[in-house]
């Protein structure tokens, strides 16, 4: 990875940006939480906190890949180039990281 991209993504992926992650509005009924909440907002806050905590438990490279792809909406081809892998290898890596994240959230 060249120095320009390395600096760019080190800045983008700093822990400060973890606070900028927000979940899209959607159907919270599939979140798996059974606690009674007064509003959908409280559920969303709990979901966001859970996701942020789970992301912190992932290996650094998996976390960076997921943040680049979903929080920063970076193209798969760009991320693959940064990590020196094919797009298909990156798709497999994203799927594995999402599975790890799913297990941590259960």
Protein Blocks (a to p, Z undefined) as FASTA:
>chain_A
ZZklmmmmmmmmpmklmmmpccddddfklnopabdcfbfklmmmmmmmmmmmmmmmpcfk
lmmmmmmmmmnopafklmmmmnopafklmmmmmmmmmmmmmmmmZZ
